[in-house]
Amino acid sequence: MQIIALILGTGGVSKAVAYSLTQMDIEYIFVSRNASEKAIAYEQLIKEIMRTHTLIINCTPLGMVGHGIDQCPAIPYKQLNESHLLYDIVYNPENTLFLQKGAAQGATTKSGYEMWYLQALASWEIWNR
């Protein structure tokens, strides 16, 4: 089964994620508050898109401490199931509302905490050679 991703947000982090997905030959669509040539809007996430795009990566600050931990991207969570993987770039808190809502529908979830930790280790190595 081919994995197709939804990248939530269109800022700098989303571009790094898109690059990584391209390197892994994973197709993706950007999702933003407003539709554009390069992104669809959240309200365009119809049932078929949610069914076929099983990797969903939150690249927005929604849910992060200081950006509203009671907020999450406006995706149709009821369309999620056990075939979905939700990855959150947010690492604080470790279990965001985005991940909680996904898990409640049976989706597998992954926090950004490990990414943050690995970045810190790599940074330490670079600056302390």
N, CA, C and O atoms as CSV, one atom per row, in Angstrom:
chain,resi,resn,atom,element,x,y,z
A,1,MET,N,N,0.841,-1.180,0.000
A,1,MET,CA,C,0.000,0.000,0.000
A,1,MET,C,C,0.887,1.244,0.000
A,1,MET,O,O,1.813,1.352,0.803
A,2,GLN,N,N,0.604,2.166,-0.890
A,2,GLN,CA,C,1.365,3.402,-0.980
A,2,GLN,C,C,0.922,4.369,0.112
A,2,GLN,O,O,-0.271,4.552,0.350
A,3,ILE,N,N,1.900,4.982,0.770
A,3,ILE,CA,C,1.612,5.986,1.794
A,3,ILE,C,C,1.526,7.349,1.117
A,3,ILE,O,O,2.394,7.716,0.325
A,4,ILE,N,N,0.480,8.087,1.436
A,4,ILE,CA,C,0.316,9.460,0.963
A,4,ILE,C,C,0.059,10.314,2.198
A,4,ILE,O,O,-0.728,9.939,3.066
A,5,ALA,N,N,0.723,11.459,2.272
A,5,ALA,CA,C,0.682,12.270,3.484
A,5,ALA,C,C,-0.077,13.578,3.314
A,5,ALA,O,O,-0.206,14.116,2.215
A,6,LEU,N,N,-0.567,14.059,4.432
A,6,LEU,CA,C,-1.085,15.417,4.561
A,6,LEU,C,C,-0.117,16.152,5.463
A,6,LEU,O,O,0.174,15.695,6.568
A,7,ILE,N,N,0.387,17.290,5.001
A,7,ILE,CA,C,1.253,18.134,5.813
A,7,ILE,C,C,0.419,19.329,6.249
A,7,ILE,O,O,0.022,20.154,5.427
A,8,LEU,N,N,0.159,19.413,7.546
A,8,LEU,CA,C,-0.670,20.485,8.088
A,8,LEU,C,C,0.204,21.699,8.368
A,8,LEU,O,O,1.091,21.658,9.220
A,9,GLY,N,N,-0.057,22.780,7.639
A,9,GLY,CA,C,0.721,23.996,7.769
A,9,GLY,C,C,1.621,24.190,6.561
A,9,GLY,O,O,1.952,23.237,5.855
A,10,THR,N,N,2.011,25.441,6.336
A,10,THR,CA,C,2.831,25.756,5.165
A,10,THR,C,C,4.048,26.604,5.520
A,10,THR,O,O,4.630,27.246,4.646
A,11,GLY,N,N,4.436,26.612,6.785
A,11,GLY,CA,C,5.611,27.367,7.209
A,11,GLY,C,C,6.902,26.612,6.941
A,11,GLY,O,O,6.923,25.625,6.204
A,12,GLY,N,N,7.969,27.090,7.547
A,12,GLY,CA,C,9.294,26.528,7.317
A,12,GLY,C,C,9.421,25.059,7.665
A,12,GLY,O,O,10.043,24.301,6.921
A,13,VAL,N,N,8.847,24.645,8.778
A,13,VAL,CA,C,8.925,23.237,9.183
A,13,VAL,C,C,8.254,22.346,8.141
A,13,VAL,O,O,8.746,21.258,7.843
A,14,SER,N,N,7.141,22.803,7.593
A,14,SER,CA,C,6.430,21.986,6.609
A,14,SER,C,C,7.284,21.749,5.364
A,14,SER,O,O,7.191,20.696,4.732
A,15,LYS,N,N,8.103,22.717,5.020
A,15,LYS,CA,C,8.973,22.562,3.851
A,15,LYS,C,C,10.078,21.548,4.114
A,15,LYS,O,O,10.454,20.797,3.214
A,16,ALA,N,N,10.598,21.515,5.329
A,16,ALA,CA,C,11.594,20.510,5.703
A,16,ALA,C,C,10.964,19.114,5.696
A,16,ALA,O,O,11.585,18.149,5.251
A,17,VAL,N,N,9.737,19.015,6.188
A,17,VAL,CA,C,9.023,17.738,6.178
A,17,VAL,C,C,8.767,17.299,4.733
A,17,VAL,O,O,8.959,16.131,4.395
A,18,ALA,N,N,8.337,18.226,3.891
A,18,ALA,CA,C,8.093,17.906,2.476
A,18,ALA,C,C,9.370,17.391,1.814
A,18,ALA,O,O,9.323,16.428,1.048
A,19,TYR,N,N,10.492,18.012,2.097
A,19,TYR,CA,C,11.767,17.564,1.543
A,19,TYR,C,C,12.050,16.125,1.969
A,19,TYR,O,O,12.421,15.290,1.144
A,20,SER,N,N,11.876,15.840,3.252
A,20,SER,CA,C,12.124,14.488,3.761
A,20,SER,C,C,11.185,13.463,3.122
A,20,SER,O,O,11.607,12.364,2.764
A,21,LEU,N,N,9.923,13.828,2.985
A,21,LEU,CA,C,8.974,12.912,2.355
A,21,LEU,C,C,9.352,12.653,0.903
A,21,LEU,O,O,9.239,11.525,0.423
A,22,THR,N,N,9.794,13.679,0.208
A,22,THR,CA,C,10.234,13.532,-1.184
A,22,THR,C,C,11.404,12.560,-1.261
A,22,THR,O,O,11.463,11.724,-2.162
A,23,GLN,N,N,12.335,12.669,-0.318
A,23,GLN,CA,C,13.489,11.767,-0.293
A,23,GLN,C,C,13.073,10.310,-0.087
A,23,GLN,O,O,13.774,9.390,-0.509
A,24,MET,N,N,11.931,10.112,0.564
A,24,MET,CA,C,11.420,8.760,0.817
A,24,MET,C,C,10.376,8.331,-0.214
A,24,MET,O,O,9.731,7.295,-0.051
A,25,ASP,N,N,10.208,9.123,-1.274
A,25,ASP,CA,C,9.216,8.853,-2.318
A,25,ASP,C,C,7.799,8.746,-1.774
A,25,ASP,O,O,7.014,7.903,-2.209
A,26,ILE,N,N,7.484,9.609,-0.819
A,26,ILE,CA,C,6.125,9.666,-0.261
A,26,ILE,C,C,5.449,10.922,-0.801
A,26,ILE,O,O,5.945,12.033,-0.614
A,27,GLU,N,N,4.322,10.737,-1.467
A,27,GLU,CA,C,3.542,11.862,-1.981
A,27,GLU,C,C,2.886,12.595,-0.815
A,27,GLU,O,O,2.646,12.013,0.242
A,28,TYR,N,N,2.601,13.875,-1.021
A,28,TYR,CA,C,1.981,14.667,0.040
A,28,TYR,C,C,1.174,15.816,-0.556
A,28,TYR,O,O,1.329,16.197,-1.717
A,29,ILE,N,N,0.303,16.345,0.303
A,29,ILE,CA,C,-0.469,17.548,0.004
A,29,ILE,C,C,-0.327,18.457,1.210
A,29,ILE,O,O,-0.447,18.008,2.350
A,30,PHE,N,N,-0.069,19.742,0.961
A,30,PHE,CA,C,-0.078,20.728,2.037
A,30,PHE,C,C,-1.525,21.095,2.353
A,30,PHE,O,O,-2.365,21.171,1.457
A,31,VAL,N,N,-1.807,21.322,3.638
A,31,VAL,CA,C,-3.125,21.771,4.081
A,31,VAL,C,C,-2.914,23.066,4.865
A,31,VAL,O,O,-2.061,23.141,5.749
A,32,SER,N,N,-3.708,24.081,4.524
A,32,SER,CA,C,-3.554,25.390,5.156
A,32,SER,C,C,-4.924,25.975,5.479
A,32,SER,O,O,-5.954,25.421,5.095
A,33,ARG,N,N,-4.922,27.085,6.181
A,33,ARG,CA,C,-6.188,27.752,6.491
A,33,ARG,C,C,-6.893,28.212,5.225
A,33,ARG,O,O,-8.122,28.215,5.151
A,34,ASN,N,N,-6.094,28.606,4.220
A,34,ASN,CA,C,-6.650,29.076,2.957
A,34,ASN,C,C,-6.084,28.265,1.799
A,34,ASN,O,O,-4.890,27.966,1.764
A,35,ALA,N,N,-6.938,27.915,0.863
A,35,ALA,CA,C,-6.494,27.178,-0.322
A,35,ALA,C,C,-5.620,28.083,-1.184
A,35,ALA,O,O,-5.811,29.299,-1.220
A,36,SER,N,N,-4.669,27.482,-1.871
A,36,SER,CA,C,-3.784,28.215,-2.779
A,36,SER,C,C,-3.331,27.251,-3.873
A,36,SER,O,O,-3.794,26.112,-3.939
A,37,GLU,N,N,-2.433,27.712,-4.719
A,37,GLU,CA,C,-1.894,26.825,-5.758
A,37,GLU,C,C,-1.167,25.642,-5.151
A,37,GLU,O,O,-1.115,24.569,-5.752
A,38,LYS,N,N,-0.601,25.828,-3.960
A,38,LYS,CA,C,0.237,24.803,-3.346
A,38,LYS,C,C,-0.415,24.067,-2.181
A,38,LYS,O,O,0.177,23.136,-1.635
A,39,ALA,N,N,-1.616,24.467,-1.794
A,39,ALA,CA,C,-2.243,23.862,-0.620
A,39,ALA,C,C,-3.759,23.828,-0.753
A,39,ALA,O,O,-4.367,24.670,-1.414
A,40,ILE,N,N,-4.346,22.833,-0.108
A,40,ILE,CA,C,-5.800,22.802,0.026
A,40,ILE,C,C,-6.144,23.371,1.399
A,40,ILE,O,O,-5.290,23.436,2.283
A,41,ALA,N,N,-7.378,23.774,1.568
A,41,ALA,CA,C,-7.842,24.314,2.843
A,41,ALA,C,C,-8.383,23.176,3.707
A,41,ALA,O,O,-8.794,22.132,3.201
A,42,TYR,N,N,-8.373,23.400,5.009
A,42,TYR,CA,C,-8.876,22.381,5.941
A,42,TYR,C,C,-10.279,21.920,5.595
A,42,TYR,O,O,-10.595,20.736,5.712
A,43,GLU,N,N,-11.127,22.857,5.167
A,43,GLU,CA,C,-12.512,22.463,4.858
A,43,GLU,C,C,-12.615,21.599,3.603
A,43,GLU,O,O,-13.684,21.058,3.322
A,44,GLN,N,N,-11.540,21.461,2.851
A,44,GLN,CA,C,-11.519,20.601,1.666
A,44,GLN,C,C,-11.116,19.158,1.992
A,44,GLN,O,O,-11.031,18.321,1.094
A,45,LEU,N,N,-10.872,18.870,3.258
A,45,LEU,CA,C,-10.492,17.518,3.661
A,45,LEU,C,C,-11.730,16.624,3.711
A,45,LEU,O,O,-12.298,16.357,4.770
A,46,ILE,N,N,-12.117,16.181,2.528
A,46,ILE,CA,C,-13.294,15.324,2.409
A,46,ILE,C,C,-12.941,13.884,2.787
A,46,ILE,O,O,-11.769,13.541,2.946
A,47,LYS,N,N,-13.952,13.068,2.924
A,47,LYS,CA,C,-13.792,11.684,3.361
A,47,LYS,C,C,-12.778,10.918,2.505
A,47,LYS,O,O,-11.962,10.171,3.045
A,48,GLU,N,N,-12.817,11.088,1.197
A,48,GLU,CA,C,-11.909,10.361,0.301
A,48,GLU,C,C,-10.453,10.756,0.547
A,48,GLU,O,O,-9.575,9.893,0.558
A,49,ILE,N,N,-10.192,12.029,0.742
A,49,ILE,CA,C,-8.817,12.471,1.024
A,49,ILE,C,C,-8.348,11.888,2.354
A,49,ILE,O,O,-7.217,11.412,2.457
A,50,MET,N,N,-9.190,11.919,3.350
A,50,MET,CA,C,-8.820,11.375,4.654
A,50,MET,C,C,-8.587,9.867,4.577
A,50,MET,O,O,-7.727,9.338,5.281
A,51,ARG,N,N,-9.336,9.181,3.739
A,51,ARG,CA,C,-9.181,7.729,3.603
A,51,ARG,C,C,-7.863,7.376,2.931
A,51,ARG,O,O,-7.202,6.416,3.327
A,52,THR,N,N,-7.476,8.144,1.917
A,52,THR,CA,C,-6.291,7.795,1.133
A,52,THR,C,C,-4.992,8.406,1.668
A,52,THR,O,O,-3.909,7.936,1.319
A,53,HIS,N,N,-5.077,9.419,2.486
A,53,HIS,CA,C,-3.891,10.076,3.040
A,53,HIS,C,C,-3.748,9.645,4.496
A,53,HIS,O,O,-4.317,10.257,5.400
A,54,THR,N,N,-2.984,8.591,4.700
A,54,THR,CA,C,-2.946,7.943,6.015
A,54,THR,C,C,-1.843,8.455,6.937
A,54,THR,O,O,-1.836,8.133,8.125
A,55,LEU,N,N,-0.927,9.234,6.416
A,55,LEU,CA,C,0.110,9.858,7.242
A,55,LEU,C,C,-0.232,11.343,7.351
A,55,LEU,O,O,-0.311,12.041,6.340
A,56,ILE,N,N,-0.434,11.820,8.577
A,56,ILE,CA,C,-0.809,13.218,8.796
A,56,ILE,C,C,0.208,13.833,9.750
A,56,ILE,O,O,0.373,13.381,10.883
A,57,ILE,N,N,0.886,14.875,9.266
A,57,ILE,CA,C,1.964,15.488,10.032
A,57,ILE,C,C,1.583,16.922,10.379
A,57,ILE,O,O,1.399,17.754,9.491
A,58,ASN,N,N,1.466,17.205,11.666
A,58,ASN,CA,C,1.142,18.555,12.121
A,58,ASN,C,C,2.408,19.390,12.174
A,58,ASN,O,O,3.283,19.146,13.005
A,59,CYS,N,N,2.507,20.369,11.294
A,59,CYS,CA,C,3.640,21.302,11.261
A,59,CYS,C,C,3.223,22.692,11.699
A,59,CYS,O,O,3.900,23.673,11.393
A,60,THR,N,N,2.115,22.781,12.411
A,60,THR,CA,C,1.656,24.064,12.945
A,60,THR,C,C,2.037,24.129,14.423
A,60,THR,O,O,2.339,23.097,15.023
A,61,PRO,N,N,2.030,25.318,15.020
A,61,PRO,CA,C,2.309,25.412,16.457
A,61,PRO,C,C,1.081,25.116,17.324
A,61,PRO,O,O,1.168,25.159,18.551
A,62,LEU,N,N,-0.056,24.818,16.698
A,62,LEU,CA,C,-1.275,24.566,17.480
A,62,LEU,C,C,-1.069,23.401,18.438
A,62,LEU,O,O,-0.610,22.327,18.049
A,63,GLY,N,N,-1.418,23.637,19.691
A,63,GLY,CA,C,-1.295,22.610,20.713
A,63,GLY,C,C,-0.044,22.744,21.555
A,63,GLY,O,O,0.090,22.073,22.579
A,64,MET,N,N,0.877,23.604,21.137
A,64,MET,CA,C,2.137,23.765,21.853
A,64,MET,C,C,1.975,24.746,23.014
A,64,MET,O,O,1.189,25.690,22.941
A,65,VAL,N,N,2.719,24.510,24.065
A,65,VAL,CA,C,2.738,25.441,25.189
A,65,VAL,C,C,3.062,26.829,24.640
A,65,VAL,O,O,4.033,27.002,23.905
A,66,GLY,N,N,2.255,27.795,24.996
A,66,GLY,CA,C,2.429,29.158,24.517
A,66,GLY,C,C,1.648,29.458,23.250
A,66,GLY,O,O,1.555,30.615,22.838
A,67,HIS,N,N,1.089,28.435,22.630
A,67,HIS,CA,C,0.302,28.623,21.403
A,67,HIS,C,C,-1.085,27.990,21.536
A,67,HIS,O,O,-1.744,27.722,20.531
A,68,GLY,N,N,-1.519,27.755,22.746
A,68,GLY,CA,C,-2.855,27.207,22.979
A,68,GLY,C,C,-2.870,25.697,23.048
A,68,GLY,O,O,-3.186,25.033,22.061
A,69,ILE,N,N,-2.529,25.138,24.218
A,69,ILE,CA,C,-2.498,23.681,24.337
A,69,ILE,C,C,-3.883,23.048,24.188
A,69,ILE,O,O,-4.004,21.832,24.037
A,70,ASP,N,N,-4.922,23.879,24.230
A,70,ASP,CA,C,-6.282,23.389,24.052
A,70,ASP,C,C,-6.733,23.497,22.593
A,70,ASP,O,O,-7.920,23.360,22.297
A,71,GLN,N,N,-5.790,23.740,21.687
A,71,GLN,CA,C,-6.107,23.870,20.265
A,71,GLN,C,C,-5.476,22.733,19.467
A,71,GLN,O,O,-4.523,22.093,19.911
A,72,CYS,N,N,-6.025,22.503,18.293
A,72,CYS,CA,C,-5.475,21.498,17.386
A,72,CYS,C,C,-5.909,21.837,15.962
A,72,CYS,O,O,-6.881,22.566,15.766
A,73,PRO,N,N,-5.198,21.315,14.978
A,73,PRO,CA,C,-5.595,21.573,13.593
A,73,PRO,C,C,-7.027,21.097,13.336
A,73,PRO,O,O,-7.482,20.111,13.916
A,74,ALA,N,N,-7.723,21.816,12.457
A,74,ALA,CA,C,-9.141,21.562,12.188
A,74,ALA,C,C,-9.326,20.505,11.104
A,74,ALA,O,O,-9.836,20.789,10.020
A,75,ILE,N,N,-8.902,19.279,11.416
A,75,ILE,CA,C,-9.122,18.170,10.475
A,75,ILE,C,C,-10.352,17.392,10.942
A,75,ILE,O,O,-10.735,17.495,12.107
A,76,PRO,N,N,-10.977,16.614,10.054
A,76,PRO,CA,C,-12.141,15.811,10.466
A,76,PRO,C,C,-11.695,14.539,11.205
A,76,PRO,O,O,-11.553,13.476,10.599
A,77,TYR,N,N,-11.480,14.663,12.494
A,77,TYR,CA,C,-10.948,13.564,13.306
A,77,TYR,C,C,-11.824,12.314,13.256
A,77,TYR,O,O,-11.318,11.200,13.392
A,78,LYS,N,N,-13.115,12.485,13.066
A,78,LYS,CA,C,-14.028,11.326,13.003
A,78,LYS,C,C,-13.722,10.426,11.800
A,78,LYS,O,O,-14.153,9.273,11.765
A,79,GLN,N,N,-12.984,10.947,10.821
A,79,GLN,CA,C,-12.627,10.165,9.629
A,79,GLN,C,C,-11.365,9.312,9.853
A,79,GLN,O,O,-11.002,8.502,9.000
A,80,LEU,N,N,-10.712,9.497,10.986
A,80,LEU,CA,C,-9.489,8.742,11.266
A,80,LEU,C,C,-9.818,7.343,11.752
A,80,LEU,O,O,-10.886,7.097,12.314
A,81,ASN,N,N,-8.878,6.427,11.525
A,81,ASN,CA,C,-9.032,5.062,12.019
A,81,ASN,C,C,-7.652,4.442,12.237
A,81,ASN,O,O,-6.637,5.138,12.212
A,82,GLU,N,N,-7.629,3.145,12.447
A,82,GLU,CA,C,-6.377,2.453,12.765
A,82,GLU,C,C,-5.369,2.430,11.614
A,82,GLU,O,O,-4.218,2.045,11.822
A,83,SER,N,N,-5.764,2.823,10.434
A,83,SER,CA,C,-4.820,2.876,9.310
A,83,SER,C,C,-4.044,4.191,9.250
A,83,SER,O,O,-3.142,4.338,8.424
A,84,HIS,N,N,-4.383,5.138,10.108
A,84,HIS,CA,C,-3.730,6.446,10.109
A,84,HIS,C,C,-2.575,6.509,11.109
A,84,HIS,O,O,-2.609,5.896,12.176
A,85,LEU,N,N,-1.551,7.276,10.719
A,85,LEU,CA,C,-0.450,7.627,11.605
A,85,LEU,C,C,-0.406,9.138,11.704
A,85,LEU,O,O,-0.268,9.830,10.695
A,86,LEU,N,N,-0.525,9.652,12.923
A,86,LEU,CA,C,-0.442,11.091,13.161
A,86,LEU,C,C,0.890,11.394,13.819
A,86,LEU,O,O,1.236,10.818,14.851
A,87,TYR,N,N,1.632,12.305,13.210
A,87,TYR,CA,C,2.922,12.726,13.745
A,87,TYR,C,C,2.829,14.209,14.038
A,87,TYR,O,O,2.432,15.004,13.185
A,88,ASP,N,N,3.199,14.568,15.249
A,88,ASP,CA,C,3.139,15.974,15.651
A,88,ASP,C,C,4.547,16.520,15.816
A,88,ASP,O,O,5.349,15.949,16.555
A,89,ILE,N,N,4.855,17.608,15.145
A,89,ILE,CA,C,6.141,18.270,15.307
A,89,ILE,C,C,6.230,18.897,16.704
A,89,ILE,O,O,7.325,19.062,17.241
A,90,VAL,N,N,5.102,19.238,17.279
A,90,VAL,CA,C,5.060,19.811,18.630
A,90,VAL,C,C,5.608,18.783,19.623
A,90,VAL,O,O,5.276,17.599,19.551
A,91,TYR,N,N,6.447,19.247,20.544
A,91,TYR,CA,C,7.048,18.361,21.540
A,91,TYR,C,C,6.701,18.735,22.976
A,91,TYR,O,O,7.019,17.985,23.899
A,92,ASN,N,N,6.059,19.873,23.178
A,92,ASN,CA,C,5.686,20.281,24.522
A,92,ASN,C,C,4.310,20.928,24.490
A,92,ASN,O,O,4.177,22.070,24.050
A,93,PRO,N,N,3.285,20.218,24.950
A,93,PRO,CA,C,3.332,18.970,25.697
A,93,PRO,C,C,3.575,17.771,24.775
A,93,PRO,O,O,3.385,17.846,23.561
A,94,GLU,N,N,3.989,16.694,25.376
A,94,GLU,CA,C,4.304,15.502,24.592
A,94,GLU,C,C,3.061,14.881,23.961
A,94,GLU,O,O,3.133,14.338,22.858
A,95,ASN,N,N,1.930,14.956,24.644
A,95,ASN,CA,C,0.687,14.378,24.122
A,95,ASN,C,C,-0.311,15.499,23.845
A,95,ASN,O,O,-1.117,15.850,24.707
A,96,THR,N,N,-0.251,16.050,22.651
A,96,THR,CA,C,-1.096,17.190,22.278
A,96,THR,C,C,-2.542,16.762,22.042
A,96,THR,O,O,-2.848,15.575,21.932
A,97,LEU,N,N,-3.414,17.751,21.969
A,97,LEU,CA,C,-4.816,17.483,21.660
A,97,LEU,C,C,-4.947,16.818,20.291
A,97,LEU,O,O,-5.791,15.939,20.116
A,98,PHE,N,N,-4.129,17.221,19.318
A,98,PHE,CA,C,-4.094,16.589,17.991
A,98,PHE,C,C,-3.862,15.081,18.128
A,98,PHE,O,O,-4.580,14.280,17.528
A,99,LEU,N,N,-2.858,14.703,18.918
A,99,LEU,CA,C,-2.561,13.283,19.104
A,99,LEU,C,C,-3.651,12.575,19.905
A,99,LEU,O,O,-4.000,11.433,19.605
A,100,GLN,N,N,-4.182,13.237,20.906
A,100,GLN,CA,C,-5.246,12.646,21.725
A,100,GLN,C,C,-6.480,12.329,20.882
A,100,GLN,O,O,-7.060,11.248,20.987
A,101,LYS,N,N,-6.873,13.297,20.039
A,101,LYS,CA,C,-8.056,13.082,19.192
A,101,LYS,C,C,-7.818,11.967,18.178
A,101,LYS,O,O,-8.726,11.188,17.886
A,102,GLY,N,N,-6.609,11.889,17.645
A,102,GLY,CA,C,-6.282,10.810,16.715
A,102,GLY,C,C,-6.314,9.451,17.385
A,102,GLY,O,O,-6.886,8.502,16.850
A,103,ALA,N,N,-5.698,9.356,18.562
A,103,ALA,CA,C,-5.672,8.098,19.307
A,103,ALA,C,C,-7.083,7.641,19.669
A,103,ALA,O,O,-7.372,6.444,19.659
A,104,ALA,N,N,-7.956,8.586,19.985
A,104,ALA,CA,C,-9.339,8.250,20.332
A,104,ALA,C,C,-10.065,7.579,19.165
A,104,ALA,O,O,-11.038,6.855,19.374
A,105,GLN,N,N,-9.597,7.814,17.941
A,105,GLN,CA,C,-10.211,7.199,16.757
A,105,GLN,C,C,-9.462,5.936,16.317
A,105,GLN,O,O,-9.814,5.322,15.309
A,106,GLY,N,N,-8.435,5.554,17.070
A,106,GLY,CA,C,-7.692,4.336,16.755
A,106,GLY,C,C,-6.410,4.561,15.968
A,106,GLY,O,O,-5.720,3.598,15.634
A,107,ALA,N,N,-6.076,5.811,15.664
A,107,ALA,CA,C,-4.867,6.110,14.895
A,107,ALA,C,C,-3.625,5.886,15.759
A,107,ALA,O,O,-3.668,6.032,16.980
A,108,THR,N,N,-2.529,5.533,15.109
A,108,THR,CA,C,-1.233,5.470,15.773
A,108,THR,C,C,-0.707,6.899,15.851
A,108,THR,O,O,-0.883,7.674,14.910
A,109,THR,N,N,-0.068,7.254,16.955
A,109,THR,CA,C,0.409,8.622,17.117
A,109,THR,C,C,1.886,8.641,17.497
A,109,THR,O,O,2.407,7.705,18.103
A,110,LYS,N,N,2.539,9.728,17.125
A,110,LYS,CA,C,3.958,9.916,17.442
A,110,LYS,C,C,4.175,11.382,17.781
A,110,LYS,O,O,3.832,12.267,16.998
A,111,SER,N,N,4.744,11.631,18.946
A,111,SER,CA,C,5.034,12.979,19.412
A,111,SER,C,C,6.321,13.500,18.799
A,111,SER,O,O,7.165,12.723,18.353
A,112,GLY,N,N,6.467,14.809,18.779
A,112,GLY,CA,C,7.693,15.444,18.314
A,112,GLY,C,C,8.800,15.441,19.354
A,112,GLY,O,O,9.883,15.971,19.104
A,113,TYR,N,N,8.547,14.850,20.519
A,113,TYR,CA,C,9.536,14.866,21.591
A,113,TYR,C,C,10.842,14.186,21.178
A,113,TYR,O,O,11.917,14.725,21.445
A,114,GLU,N,N,10.779,13.035,20.546
A,114,GLU,CA,C,11.997,12.324,20.132
A,114,GLU,C,C,12.779,13.151,19.110
A,114,GLU,O,O,14.008,13.204,19.167
A,115,MET,N,N,12.078,13.792,18.181
A,115,MET,CA,C,12.731,14.645,17.198
A,115,MET,C,C,13.477,15.772,17.911
A,115,MET,O,O,14.634,16.050,17.592
A,116,TRP,N,N,12.829,16.414,18.862
A,116,TRP,CA,C,13.441,17.492,19.625
A,116,TRP,C,C,14.690,16.997,20.345
A,116,TRP,O,O,15.722,17.668,20.327
A,117,TYR,N,N,14.606,15.842,20.972
A,117,TYR,CA,C,15.727,15.258,21.707
A,117,TYR,C,C,16.896,14.949,20.768
A,117,TYR,O,O,18.044,15.262,21.085
A,118,LEU,N,N,16.613,14.345,19.629
A,118,LEU,CA,C,17.676,14.022,18.668
A,118,LEU,C,C,18.313,15.283,18.084
A,118,LEU,O,O,19.517,15.313,17.830
A,119,GLN,N,N,17.510,16.316,17.873
A,119,GLN,CA,C,18.064,17.598,17.406
A,119,GLN,C,C,19.001,18.188,18.456
A,119,GLN,O,O,20.056,18.726,18.120
A,120,ALA,N,N,18.620,18.087,19.712
A,120,ALA,CA,C,19.467,18.608,20.793
A,120,ALA,C,C,20.795,17.853,20.832
A,120,ALA,O,O,21.848,18.474,20.979
A,121,LEU,N,N,20.763,16.543,20.705
A,121,LEU,CA,C,22.004,15.753,20.692
A,121,LEU,C,C,22.890,16.131,19.518
A,121,LEU,O,O,24.099,16.296,19.679
A,122,ALA,N,N,22.299,16.271,18.339
A,122,ALA,CA,C,23.067,16.637,17.147
A,122,ALA,C,C,23.660,18.029,17.301
A,122,ALA,O,O,24.806,18.260,16.916
A,123,SER,N,N,22.905,18.944,17.852
A,123,SER,CA,C,23.382,20.298,18.068
A,123,SER,C,C,24.556,20.293,19.042
A,123,SER,O,O,25.563,20.961,18.805
A,124,TRP,N,N,24.432,19.552,20.124
A,124,TRP,CA,C,25.516,19.435,21.093
A,124,TRP,C,C,26.783,18.918,20.419
A,124,TRP,O,O,27.876,19.433,20.656
A,125,GLU,N,N,26.632,17.912,19.591
A,125,GLU,CA,C,27.772,17.331,18.881
A,125,GLU,C,C,28.423,18.350,17.937
A,125,GLU,O,O,29.649,18.437,17.875
A,126,ILE,N,N,27.628,19.104,17.217
A,126,ILE,CA,C,28.152,20.106,16.288
A,126,ILE,C,C,28.938,21.188,17.041
A,126,ILE,O,O,30.032,21.572,16.627
A,127,TRP,N,N,28.370,21.671,18.147
A,127,TRP,CA,C,28.982,22.800,18.849
A,127,TRP,C,C,30.085,22.391,19.821
A,127,TRP,O,O,30.792,23.251,20.347
A,128,ASN,N,N,30.239,21.114,20.063
A,128,ASN,CA,C,31.249,20.684,21.029
A,128,ASN,C,C,32.272,19.727,20.430
A,128,ASN,O,O,32.803,18.875,21.143
A,129,ARG,N,N,32.551,19.845,19.176
A,129,ARG,CA,C,33.576,18.994,18.535
A,129,ARG,C,C,34.934,19.475,18.900
A,129,ARG,O,O,35.931,18.898,18.466
